[in-house]
Amino acid sequence: MHEIPQPHPAFEADYDLFWRRYRSEKAEAQELDTIEQLGALRPGMRVLDLACGFGRISNGLAARGLEIVGIDSSTHLLEIARKEGHPAATYVHGDMRNPQVDEGFEVVLVWSTSLGYYEESDDEATLSSALQALVPGGRLLVESRHWDAFGRTFDPYTEKRYDGDVLREWHRYDPLLGRQITEQEVVIDGRCTQRSYHVRRYGIPELRSFILRLGYDRVTAHDECGRPLTPTSERAVLRAYRPLIGDEH
């Protein structure tokens, strides 16, 4: 059994300061529309949001009539999620690799590039836990940057600013391991913090094979609007199903 981890270095207490302002209201509404469409969601259905962060997606879905359980390892981000929360959203401090929730979810979300920050075995544990949490016929939705497009425009340096604070990142890519390695510098109120992390950049065929090997069925690939994925799509969503009873591998 996994112990509850400390928040990953990429998601420290300053994560919300920069990244919660990254998406526009229009783009966020489109994300919720895509989740509803690909998840075949209807009011009253149960959704498990693994690595829910500050509740951006969970609270949005709860406001649309879904029953949400959000799991995250960051108590700081969960405090924000609860403060800005919705009565239909429940937030739990836990580990997405072993979320300790009951079964019976129609949809499990692993959204906004939540895979790849630890080891492949950790991603396997996360997706295996998601499979067990789903009802037969339930849907897994895994969303991330689309590496086919992102890899062609890979930027070795990115910078974000907010109200005098700055987040600088230097990136490189290891093609043998399929990892993006990032050196990060955060300056808040004049105080500088430096840290590093890596994220596994799965290709779509690779992630599809991974998901099928774990026992899922009928994997399809879509863009950020729920349309069929293309080589130039900015974001990628893989949808997979828990097999119906009697159809398990």
N, C-alpha and C positions, 0 to 999 in steps of 0.2 A: 504494500500500500504506500502511495506517495504521501509525504508530508506536504502540508500547504507551503508553497514556495514563497520566498520574498518576491516582491514585484520585480520583473525583469528590468535591467538597466534602461531599456528603451522606453519604459513606461513608469518612470519615476514621478515624483509629485509635480513636476513641471510639465508633464505630458499634456494635461488638459489646457494649460496656459496657451500653448501654441496650436495644438491639433484640433481642439474643439471648434476653432474658428476657421478650420481649413475648408470645410464644405459649406456651400450656400444652402439656404432653406429650400430652394428649388431642387438642388441636387439631392438633398436628404429626402425630400418627398418622393423623388424618382427611385431612390434606394428602397424605400418602404413599399412603393408600388411593385417593384421587381420582386421583392420577397413575397408579397401577397400573391403575385401571379405564379411564380415558380413553385411556391409552397402550397398552392391551391388552398389558401387560408380563408376561413370564414369566421365571423365573430364567435367567440367562445372556445375556439381551439386553443390547445396548449403548445407553447413554443419555449424551447430551451435555448438561451443565448450564452454560448461558452465564450469566455474572455469578453464580457460585456462592457468592460471599461466604465466610463461615466454615464452609461445608460442611454446613449444617443439613439440607438436602434430599439432597445427594449422599451423605453418610454414612448417612442413613436408608435410602436406596434400596440402597446397597451391602450393608447389613446384611440386606436382604431378598433378596439373591442376584443383584442386577443388576451389570453391569460399567459403572462410571461414569467419565467424564472431566469434570472441573470446570475452567472457565476463569474467571479473574478478574484485574483489573488491580491489586488491592491485595495487596502482599506480606504485609502484616500479617494480613489476613483469611485468606490462604492458609496462613500458618504455623499459625493456629488449626485450620483444616480438616485439615491434615496431622497435627498433634499429636493431634487427637481422631478421626483417620481410621480407615478400614477398608481392609484389603488390596485390596479390589476397587475402591477409589476412587483415581484418579490425578488430581493437581492440577497445573495448568499456569498460569504467569504469562503472561497474554496479553490480547488485545483481542477482545471479543465481536463486534465488527464484522468482524474478519478473524482468526478463531481459529486458523488454521494447524494444523488437525487433519485426519486422513484422513477418508474417507467411511465409510459402512457403519453408521451409527447408526439403530436402530429408532425412537428418540424423541429429540427435541431440546426442552429446557426453556428457556423465557425466563420465569422464575417470580418471583413476589413483586415486582411493579411494577418490572421491570428496564428496560423501555423508557421513553423520553421524557425522559431527563436531559440529552441533548445536542440535536441537531437532527433533523428528520424524515429527512434524508438518512442520518444515522447509524443510525436505526431501520431504514431500508430496507436498509442494508448488513448489519445484524445478521440480519434475517430472510432476506435473500438468501443469506448464508453458511450459515444453518441449513438452507435448502432444499438446498444443495449437499452438506451433510454427511449428509443423510438417504438411506436406501435407498429405491428406488421403493416407494410404499405406506407409507413411514414417516410418523410423526405429529409435528407441531409442537404444543406446548402453551404458550400465552401466558397468564399469570395476572396479575391486578392488582385494585386496588379497582374496584368497579363504579360508574362515574360516575353512572349513572341514580339510584342510591340515595345515593351519597356526596355528590353535588352538592346534593341537597335538604337535607342536614344538615351542610353545610360549616361547619367550626369555624374561626374566624379565629385562635384561640390554642389551642395544645396544650402540655402539660408532662409530662415523665417524670422520675422521681427514682429514684436507686439509691444507697443507702449514703451519703447526704449530698451526692452529686453530682446535678446537675440539667441537663436539656435543655429549653430553652424555644424555642418556634417560633411566629412570627407569620405567618399565611398570608393571601394574597389571590388572587383568581382573575381572569385576563384572558380574557373570553369570546371576544374576537376571535381570539386566538391559541390558545385552548384550553389555557392554561398556568396552573398553580398556582405562584405566586412565594412563596418562603419566606425569611424572615429568621430566622437561627438564633443562639441564644446557648447556649454550653456552659460549665458551670462544673464543673471537676474539681479536687479538692484545693485549692480556693480560687482557681484560675487561670481566668480568663474568656477564651473565644475566641468571636469573632463572625464569621459568614460568611453567604452567601446562595446560593441555587440555585433553579432552576425545574424543574418536571416537566410534561411534556405529558400531559394527561388525555384520552386517546382515548375517544370514544363507540364503542359496540360496532358499529353499522353502518359507521362510518368505518374502524375497524380491520379489519373483515371485508373491505371493499372494497380496502383497502391490501394485505392478505394475498393476496387473489385476483389482484390486478394483478401481483404478483410471481411468479405461476405456481403457487401452491398450488391445491388442489382440496378440495371438500366441507367447507366451514367450518361448524362447529356451535358453539353457545354454551351454557355450563354454569355452575352455581354451585359453591361451595366443596366441596360433597358429590358433585359429578358429575351432579346432576340438571339438567333444563332450566333455563336462566336465566330469572328473573322480574324485574319492575321493582324489587322489594324485596330482591333478593339482595345480600348484603354484598360478596362477591368474585365475580369473573368469570373464567372460563377459556375461551379460544377454542381449539378443536382444528381443525387443518387437516392435509391429507395431501399428500405429494409424489406427483404423478401416477405411475401405473404406466407402464412403458416402452411407448411407442406412444400414450399418452394425453396427452403433454405439450402445453401450449398452443402 
